[in-house]
Amino acid sequence: MPINSPFTRFAKKTSTYTGRPATFIIAVLVIVVWACTGPLFGFSDTWQLVINTGTTIITFLMVFLIQNTQNRDTEALQIKLDEIIRAIGTANNALLDLEEMDDDELDRIREEYAVLARKEREGKV
């Protein structure tokens, strides 16, 4: 099934490219070139503002792109886990869609499983 949304395609490609070693090397080279030009510009406020503004803008935009990709990946993972739980006959189907529960309910369920794990380790189940 192809990705239809232009933003989704853009976010996925951007996050893929920005995670590559070559992109990191390019970023390091930009910083090195900027640092080397410091004496040329007398380490002026404008010289510093260029890198500060550039990195701030890139960081601001990347947060949204990475979050979009992360949200999509997490949602897909949750669906896959739900299908595994549903498909296993002895699984507890009440665990489907746990990500929609509030923190108190999740803590209660987590404690139930912690108790089961302790009992299992002690050989009492």
Residue frames as a rotation matrix with the C-alpha (Angstrom) as fourth column:
MET 1
0.586 0.811 0.000 0.00
0.811 -0.586 0.000 0.00
0.000 0.000 -1.000 0.00
PRO 2
-0.274 -0.753 0.599 1.71
0.713 -0.577 -0.399 3.24
0.645 0.318 0.695 -1.10
ILE 3
-0.363 0.072 -0.929 2.01
0.728 -0.600 -0.331 6.30
-0.581 -0.797 0.165 1.10
ASN 4
0.173 0.578 0.798 -0.44
0.956 -0.292 0.004 8.81
0.235 0.762 -0.603 -0.37
SER 5
0.895 0.247 -0.371 0.04
0.371 -0.874 0.313 11.97
-0.247 -0.418 -0.874 1.69
PRO 6
0.545 -0.729 0.415 2.74
0.195 -0.371 -0.908 14.29
0.816 0.575 -0.060 0.31
PHE 7
0.390 -0.399 0.830 3.67
-0.837 -0.528 0.139 15.33
0.383 -0.750 -0.540 3.86
THR 8
0.787 -0.065 0.614 4.00
-0.322 0.805 0.498 11.71
-0.527 -0.590 0.612 4.97
ARG 9
0.797 -0.529 0.293 6.24
0.571 0.500 -0.651 10.91
0.198 0.686 0.700 2.00
PHE 10
0.405 -0.643 0.651 8.32
-0.192 -0.755 -0.627 14.03
0.894 0.129 -0.429 2.69
ALA 11
0.521 -0.168 0.837 8.61
-0.853 -0.133 0.505 13.27
0.026 -0.977 -0.212 6.43
LYS 12
0.887 -0.157 0.434 9.58
0.058 0.971 0.231 9.65
-0.458 -0.179 0.871 5.81
LYS 13
0.647 -0.676 0.352 12.24
0.570 0.124 -0.812 10.50
0.506 0.726 0.466 3.22
THR 14
0.386 -0.497 0.777 13.62
-0.465 -0.832 -0.301 13.36
0.796 -0.246 -0.553 5.31
SER 15
0.635 -0.136 0.760 13.90
-0.728 0.225 0.648 11.24
-0.259 -0.965 0.044 8.45
THR 16
0.885 -0.341 0.316 15.55
0.402 0.903 -0.153 8.47
-0.233 0.263 0.936 6.42
TYR 17
0.492 -0.724 0.483 18.13
0.419 -0.289 -0.860 10.81
0.763 0.626 0.161 4.89
THR 18
0.401 -0.344 0.849 18.86
-0.651 -0.759 0.000 12.73
0.644 -0.553 -0.528 8.09
GLY 19
0.804 -0.064 0.591 19.59
-0.463 0.555 0.691 9.48
-0.372 -0.830 0.416 9.91
ARG 20
0.866 -0.496 0.058 22.38
0.413 0.647 -0.641 8.50
0.280 0.579 0.765 7.55
PRO 21
0.299 -0.849 -0.436 26.08
0.757 -0.068 0.650 8.85
-0.581 -0.524 0.622 8.37
ALA 22
-0.391 -0.463 0.796 26.65
0.883 -0.433 0.182 11.02
0.261 0.773 0.578 5.28
THR 23
0.450 0.639 0.624 24.17
0.366 -0.769 0.524 13.58
0.815 -0.008 -0.580 6.57
PHE 24
0.878 -0.202 -0.435 25.94
0.408 -0.164 0.898 13.69
-0.252 -0.966 -0.061 9.92
ILE 25
-0.119 -0.984 0.130 29.29
0.900 -0.052 0.433 14.21
-0.420 0.168 0.892 8.16
ILE 26
-0.162 0.138 0.977 27.80
0.685 -0.697 0.212 17.06
0.710 0.704 0.018 6.10
ALA 27
0.845 0.520 0.125 26.51
0.249 -0.589 0.769 18.70
0.473 -0.618 -0.627 9.29
VAL 28
0.550 -0.729 -0.406 29.94
0.600 0.007 0.800 18.39
-0.581 -0.684 0.442 10.91
LEU 29
-0.342 -0.698 0.630 31.56
0.940 -0.246 0.238 19.89
-0.011 0.673 0.740 7.81
VAL 30
0.326 0.534 0.780 29.15
0.477 -0.805 0.352 22.84
0.816 0.257 -0.517 7.90
ILE 31
0.973 0.025 -0.228 30.14
0.222 -0.355 0.908 23.50
-0.059 -0.935 -0.351 11.52
VAL 32
0.163 -0.986 -0.026 33.85
0.788 0.114 0.605 23.18
-0.593 -0.119 0.796 10.71
VAL 33
-0.269 -0.207 0.941 33.54
0.845 -0.520 0.128 25.59
0.462 0.829 0.314 7.76
TRP 34
0.696 0.586 0.414 31.55
0.278 -0.752 0.597 28.01
0.662 -0.301 -0.687 9.93
ALA 35
0.824 -0.421 -0.379 34.17
0.377 -0.091 0.922 27.81
-0.422 -0.903 0.084 12.69
CYS 36
-0.114 -0.934 0.338 37.02
0.925 0.024 0.378 28.33
-0.362 0.356 0.862 10.22
THR 37
-0.059 0.146 0.988 35.37
0.674 -0.724 0.147 31.48
0.736 0.675 -0.056 8.88
GLY 38
0.672 0.341 -0.657 35.28
0.739 -0.361 0.568 32.98
-0.044 -0.868 -0.495 12.39
PRO 39
-0.160 -0.804 -0.573 38.59
0.621 -0.533 0.574 34.85
-0.767 -0.264 0.585 12.05
LEU 40
-0.688 -0.062 0.723 37.55
0.697 -0.336 0.634 36.09
0.203 0.940 0.274 8.61
PHE 41
0.127 0.849 0.514 34.46
0.401 -0.518 0.756 37.73
0.907 0.110 -0.406 10.10
GLY 42
-0.570 -0.481 0.666 36.15
-0.351 -0.591 -0.726 38.73
0.743 -0.647 0.168 13.35
PHE 43
-0.739 0.340 -0.581 33.96
0.617 0.689 -0.381 36.34
0.271 -0.640 -0.719 15.37
SER 44
-0.863 0.402 0.306 31.23
-0.402 -0.913 0.065 38.96
0.306 -0.067 0.950 15.06
ASP 45
-0.512 0.777 0.366 27.72
-0.366 0.189 -0.911 38.78
-0.777 -0.600 0.188 16.43
THR 46
0.322 0.624 -0.712 26.41
-0.914 0.009 -0.406 38.34
-0.247 0.781 0.573 12.88
TRP 47
-0.402 -0.570 -0.717 28.78
-0.691 0.702 -0.171 35.42
0.601 0.427 -0.676 12.32
GLN 48
-0.978 0.059 0.200 27.42
-0.116 0.642 -0.758 33.74
-0.174 -0.764 -0.621 15.46
LEU 49
-0.226 0.970 -0.087 23.83
-0.598 -0.209 -0.774 34.61
-0.769 -0.123 0.628 14.57
VAL 50
-0.101 0.139 -0.985 24.12
-0.955 0.264 0.135 32.79
0.279 0.954 0.107 11.24
ILE 51
-0.742 -0.232 -0.629 24.84
-0.148 0.972 -0.183 29.41
0.653 -0.043 -0.756 12.85
ASN 52
-0.898 0.434 0.069 22.44
-0.024 0.107 -0.994 29.98
-0.438 -0.895 -0.086 15.73
THR 53
-0.129 0.891 -0.435 19.55
-0.817 -0.344 -0.463 30.90
-0.562 0.295 0.772 13.44
GLY 54
-0.190 -0.009 -0.982 20.29
-0.838 0.523 0.158 28.11
0.512 0.853 -0.107 10.97
THR 55
-0.880 -0.193 -0.435 20.53
0.011 0.905 -0.426 25.38
0.475 -0.379 -0.794 13.59
THR 56
-0.747 0.662 0.067 17.46
-0.212 -0.142 -0.967 26.64
-0.630 -0.736 0.246 15.44
ILE 57
-0.013 0.761 -0.648 15.31
-0.967 -0.174 -0.185 26.61
-0.253 0.625 0.739 12.31
ILE 58
-0.333 -0.178 -0.926 16.53
-0.581 0.812 0.053 23.16
0.743 0.556 -0.373 11.25
THR 59
-0.991 -0.060 -0.120 16.00
0.060 0.605 -0.794 21.75
0.120 -0.794 -0.596 14.75
PHE 60
-0.516 0.855 -0.041 12.52
-0.541 -0.363 -0.759 23.26
-0.664 -0.370 0.650 15.02
LEU 61
0.122 0.584 -0.802 11.41
-0.989 0.141 -0.048 21.75
0.085 0.799 0.595 11.70
MET 62
-0.526 -0.415 -0.743 13.07
-0.418 0.886 -0.199 18.39
0.741 0.206 -0.639 12.32
VAL 63
-0.884 0.261 0.388 11.22
-0.315 0.281 -0.906 17.94
-0.345 -0.924 -0.166 15.61
PHE 64
0.049 0.992 -0.116 7.91
-0.758 -0.038 -0.651 17.88
-0.650 0.119 0.750 13.73
LEU 65
0.196 -0.028 -0.980 9.13
-0.866 0.464 -0.187 15.63
0.460 0.885 0.067 10.94
ILE 66
-0.776 -0.542 -0.321 10.68
-0.316 0.776 -0.546 13.12
0.546 -0.323 -0.774 13.33
GLN 67
-0.697 0.587 0.412 7.61
-0.426 0.124 -0.896 13.16
-0.578 -0.800 0.164 15.58
ASN 68
0.256 0.800 -0.543 5.38
-0.942 0.079 -0.327 12.45
-0.219 0.595 0.773 12.57
THR 69
-0.079 -0.386 -0.919 7.52
-0.608 0.749 -0.263 9.48
0.790 0.538 -0.294 11.59
GLN 70
-0.945 -0.307 0.114 7.69
-0.257 0.481 -0.838 8.24
0.202 -0.821 -0.534 15.19
ASN 71
-0.337 0.903 0.267 3.91
-0.714 -0.060 -0.697 8.49
-0.613 -0.426 0.665 15.63
ARG 72
0.389 0.478 -0.788 3.28
-0.901 0.377 -0.216 6.52
0.194 0.793 0.577 12.43
ASP 73
-0.384 -0.627 -0.678 5.82
-0.416 0.773 -0.479 3.83
0.824 0.098 -0.557 13.35
THR 74
-0.923 0.070 0.377 4.41
-0.351 0.243 -0.904 3.51
-0.155 -0.968 -0.199 16.87
GLU 75
0.009 1.000 -0.020 0.85
-0.872 -0.002 -0.490 3.24
-0.490 0.022 0.871 15.57
ALA 76
0.283 0.026 -0.959 1.86
-0.744 0.637 -0.202 0.52
0.605 0.770 0.199 13.10
LEU 77
-0.743 -0.621 -0.250 3.68
-0.288 0.633 -0.719 -1.38
0.605 -0.462 -0.649 15.86
GLN 78
-0.669 0.565 0.482 0.63
-0.574 0.018 -0.818 -1.18
-0.471 -0.825 0.313 18.14
ILE 79
0.345 0.815 -0.465 -1.60
-0.933 0.242 -0.267 -2.57
-0.105 0.526 0.844 15.39
LYS 80
-0.047 -0.454 -0.890 0.81
-0.509 0.778 -0.369 -5.45
0.860 0.435 -0.268 14.81
LEU 81
-0.941 -0.303 0.150 0.96
-0.266 0.389 -0.882 -6.23
0.209 -0.870 -0.446 18.52
ASP 82
-0.256 0.932 0.258 -2.83
-0.810 -0.061 -0.584 -6.09
-0.528 -0.358 0.770 18.76
GLU 83
0.403 0.393 -0.827 -3.07
-0.833 0.531 -0.153 -8.59
0.379 0.751 0.541 15.90
ILE 84
-0.526 -0.645 -0.554 -0.62
-0.284 0.748 -0.600 -10.95
0.802 -0.158 -0.577 17.61
ILE 85
-0.867 0.262 0.423 -2.60
-0.417 0.082 -0.905 -10.76
-0.271 -0.962 0.038 20.85
ARG 86
0.081 0.980 -0.180 -5.86
-0.926 0.007 -0.377 -11.32
-0.368 0.198 0.908 18.96
ALA 87
0.242 -0.018 -0.970 -4.47
-0.752 0.628 -0.199 -14.28
0.613 0.778 0.139 17.00
ILE 88
-0.792 -0.538 -0.288 -3.10
-0.217 0.690 -0.691 -16.19
0.571 -0.484 -0.663 20.00
GLY 89
0.026 0.933 -0.359 -5.99
0.107 0.355 0.929 -18.14
0.994 -0.062 -0.091 21.46
THR 90
0.248 0.047 -0.968 -4.72
0.913 0.322 0.249 -18.10
0.323 -0.946 0.036 25.06
ALA 91
-0.766 -0.571 0.296 -3.76
0.472 -0.812 -0.345 -14.42
0.437 -0.124 0.891 25.03
ASN 92
-0.284 0.627 -0.726 -5.60
0.743 -0.334 -0.579 -11.93
-0.606 -0.704 -0.371 27.21
ASN 93
-0.204 0.259 0.944 -7.65
0.884 -0.366 0.292 -9.93
0.421 0.894 -0.154 24.70
ALA 94
0.798 0.455 -0.394 -8.25
0.593 -0.709 0.382 -7.26
-0.106 -0.538 -0.836 27.33
LEU 95
0.020 -0.891 -0.454 -4.68
0.463 -0.394 0.794 -6.15
-0.886 -0.226 0.405 26.55
LEU 96
-0.143 -0.009 0.990 -5.69
0.977 -0.160 0.140 -5.01
0.157 0.987 0.032 23.08
ASP 97
0.222 0.253 0.942 -5.44
0.421 -0.896 0.141 -1.25
0.879 0.365 -0.305 22.58
LEU 98
0.298 -0.174 -0.938 -3.70
0.952 -0.009 0.304 -0.59
-0.062 -0.985 0.163 25.91
GLU 99
-0.711 -0.684 0.167 -2.16
0.697 -0.716 0.034 2.60
0.096 0.140 0.985 24.54
GLU 100
-0.282 0.701 0.655 -5.60
0.121 -0.652 0.749 4.19
0.952 0.291 0.099 24.79
MET 101
0.486 0.467 -0.739 -5.86
0.745 0.221 0.630 3.66
0.457 -0.856 -0.240 28.57
ASP 102
0.729 -0.232 0.644 -5.00
-0.406 -0.904 0.133 6.28
0.552 -0.358 -0.753 31.17
ASP 103
-0.221 -0.975 0.025 -1.85
-0.559 0.106 -0.823 6.05
0.799 -0.196 -0.568 33.28
ASP 104
-0.253 0.167 0.953 -3.62
-0.938 0.197 -0.284 4.77
-0.235 -0.966 0.107 36.41
GLU 105
0.789 0.598 0.140 -5.18
-0.527 0.776 -0.346 1.86
-0.315 0.199 0.928 34.55
LEU 106
0.558 -0.674 -0.484 -1.86
-0.286 0.391 -0.875 1.02
0.779 0.627 0.026 32.89
ASP 107
-0.405 -0.713 0.573 -0.12
-0.791 -0.041 -0.610 1.08
0.459 -0.700 -0.547 36.28
ARG 108
0.185 0.563 0.806 -2.74
-0.852 0.501 -0.154 -1.30
-0.491 -0.657 0.572 37.70
ILE 109
0.962 0.166 -0.217 -2.30
-0.264 0.771 -0.580 -3.76
0.071 0.615 0.785 34.81
ARG 110
0.190 -0.972 -0.140 1.50
-0.454 0.040 -0.890 -3.46
0.870 0.233 -0.434 35.00
GLU 111
-0.335 -0.279 0.900 1.35
-0.942 0.090 -0.323 -4.32
0.009 -0.956 -0.293 38.72
GLU 112
0.670 0.629 0.394 -0.82
-0.602 0.771 -0.205 -7.39
-0.433 -0.100 0.896 37.99
TYR 113
0.850 -0.390 -0.353 1.82
-0.075 0.574 -0.815 -8.65
0.521 0.720 0.459 35.58
ALA 114
-0.141 -0.908 0.394 4.63
-0.698 -0.191 -0.690 -7.84
0.702 -0.373 -0.607 37.99
VAL 115
0.053 0.258 0.965 2.87
-0.910 0.411 -0.060 -9.99
-0.412 -0.874 0.257 40.63
LEU 116
0.950 0.311 0.017 2.46
-0.266 0.839 -0.475 -12.82
-0.162 0.447 0.880 38.09
ALA 117
0.466 -0.852 -0.238 6.15
-0.284 0.110 -0.952 -12.57
0.838 0.512 -0.191 37.19
ARG 118
-0.275 -0.555 0.785 7.22
-0.926 -0.065 -0.371 -12.70
0.257 -0.829 -0.496 40.86
LYS 119
0.423 0.524 0.739 5.01
-0.698 0.708 -0.102 -15.73
-0.577 -0.473 0.666 41.45
GLU 120
0.952 -0.087 -0.294 6.43
-0.179 0.623 -0.761 -17.44
0.249 0.777 0.577 38.37
ARG 121
0.075 -0.995 0.060 10.00
-0.526 -0.090 -0.845 -16.82
0.847 0.032 -0.531 39.50
GLU 122
-0.398 -0.164 0.902 9.15
-0.911 0.182 -0.369 -18.23
-0.104 -0.970 -0.222 42.92
GLY 123
-0.900 0.027 -0.434 7.47
-0.143 0.924 0.354 -21.26
0.411 0.381 -0.828 41.32
LYS 124
-0.774 0.633 0.012 4.03
0.073 0.108 -0.991 -20.52
-0.629 -0.766 -0.130 42.77
VAL 125
-0.261 0.716 -0.647 1.97
-0.908 -0.410 -0.087 -20.35
-0.328 0.565 0.757 39.60
